[in-house]
Amino acid sequence: MNITNVIALLSGVALFLFGMSLMGDGLKKVAGGRLETILYQLSNTPLKGVLLGTGITAVIQSSSATSVMVVGFVNAGMMKFRQAIGIILGAILGTSITGWILCLSDIGSGGGWIALLSTSTITGLAAVAGILLQKLGGKSQKRFVGDILLGFAVLMFGMSAMSGAVSPLRESQQFISILTGFSNPLLGILVGAAFTCVLQSASAAVGILQALASTGAITFEVAFPIIMGIAIGASLPVMLSAVGASKNGRRTAFAYLLADVMGAVACSILFYGVNLIHPLRILSRVMSMVSIAAANTIFRLVTVIILFPMIPLIEKIIKRLIRDKEGQGKRASDLDGLDERFLSHPALLIQQCAAAENDMAEGAKEALLGALQLFDNYDEKLFQRVDELEGESDHYEDRLGTYLTKSTVQELTPAQGREVSRLLHALSDLERLSDYALMLAKNFKEINDGKIDFSEDAKHELGVLRSAVTEVVELSIGTFVERDQAKAARVEPLVVCIKELCHQMKARHIDRLQNNMCTFKHGFVFNDLLTSCERVAGHCSNVALAVVEMDLESLATHEYMDEVKGDMKGKFRSTLKEYQSKYTL
């Protein structure tokens, strides 16, 4: 085997890895992010976890990707550690499907009709169909199907390149003598683990082993230890993903390594123990691509069968090895769901961002309603709570803004893009609502500390305004959290009503000043209150508009704004009259 063959082998490995990645990404996009959501929502029992882990790993072609995703779930407090162990066992089994796909490259060696199923024919048809769908599919799902077919074609071409590169080894006595050394189980496991750590892909390592098997020089005695080592080596990417994770996140990553090691130990004791008692003829059997795939699947299936009843034991062992610090909190923060591991899974990323921003919106509502309560009965504890909520809102804006901005570099579906736009659109307005809640609280603190007493007319007007502002805050936040288009259509008429109230109150206040019923000291605080309430209404309008923009087919944004700006008729006009009657001075 000369340098040309080595370069051809490396090229085949590169194409294989790229094709597998392209095919897996295409499958995830066709699923529209539903795979991740299903995995998160439907893994409440160990058996469901194993089945879902197997199915999803078979689809995305990567046990490491599934396990990294699960580490993110546990790290964010979205999933219990015991649930994660079941999914990891499923991922260990599911990754074996790639070996069976690669067996297609062994078809077509005969003549006649079977030749139409040869590797070159399948690869060529997949490549042509894939490029046509990708180029002509626009932004539809067809383009992602094209990615799947192109990925499959590149994967198969890479496999053929690897097989062709190693074909001269079938005549090499040196190569055969090296393989004989791998018949030592411990050495074979170490070689398989090291090889997979370098490639960071168990599927690729098994694919290369299948390519070597095509030389006819690989026996079961050599292949079995390497297959066990490949399983152990696949845990490296998962372990790396746990760097910086929470305690349970690190436990989950370690569970992948422990499960593979326990599986290898159990299968070794079982197989080699039987071989000591009764020598097995299968050890000398020459392996083919199909038998390599079968051995890999059977080993992983036996591992899952052995370890499934031991899930509670695995949990206890890992908790003993990675202990909780004394006094460590167990409750996850609302923002813990914004895990960096979700950036490659837009559906989960958006789901967690929406949940966190809903919490932020509820916090803004609590701050505003709390601040408005201070008008009648000032309470220092309530003031401090409003101040605390405003600080939390700043933290939310910083974390969510950074996280959502990172999400925009991902390839999103149109629906996902609209949802990210909604969240970004409303983010600064929600933060400003908390700011104005604190401003209002400070206004009421100034009134209380300065013992400012408004006239009865001013108190009545402020009471009416407070009721209107309370309703617009509850309505707009409810609109945002529930994504309710019907509620959204009622926000703007109420905002217009509040602005009219503020203008009327300013005019009345000037009359009271001229009639010496109020002082300038009262006037400054009164105007500050009106300005803050008007600004609150404006930001509530923006929050509702973010929801309106989510459904352009049923209510186009420009039509909605035209109605607000001057086309005062129909439902908008009747809703405005309703609020004008309700909130009158």
Secondary structure, 3 states (H helix, E strand, C coil): CCHHHHHHHHHHHHHHHHHHHHHHHHHHHHCCCHHHHHHHHCCCCHHHHHHHHHHHHHHHCCHHHHHHHHHHHHHCCCCCHHHHHHHHHHHHHHCCHHHHHHHHHHCCCCCHHHHHHCHHHHHHHHHHHHHHHHHHCCCCHHHHHHHHHHHHHHHHHHHHHHHHHHHHHHHCHHHHHHHHHCCCHHHHHHHHHHHHHHHCCHHHHHHHHHHHHCCCCCEHHHHHHHHHHHHHHCHHHHHHHCCCCCHHHHHHHHHHHHHHHHHHHHHHHHHHHHHHHCCCHHHHCECCHHHHHHHHHHHHHHHHHHHHHHHHHHHHHHHHHCCCCCCCCCCCCHHHHCCHHHHHCHHHHHHHHHHHHHHHHHHHHHHHHHHHHCCCCCCHHHHHHHHHHHHHHHHHHHHHHHHHHHHCCCCCCHHHHHHHHHHHHHHHHHHHHHHHHHHHHHHHHHHHHCCCCCCHHHHHHHHHHHHHHHHHHHHHHHHHHHCCHHHHHHHHHHHHHHHHHHHHHHHHHHHHHHCCCCCHHHHHHHHHHHHHHHHHHHHHHHHHHHHHCCCCCCCCHHHHHHHHHCCCCHHHHHHHHHHHHHCCC
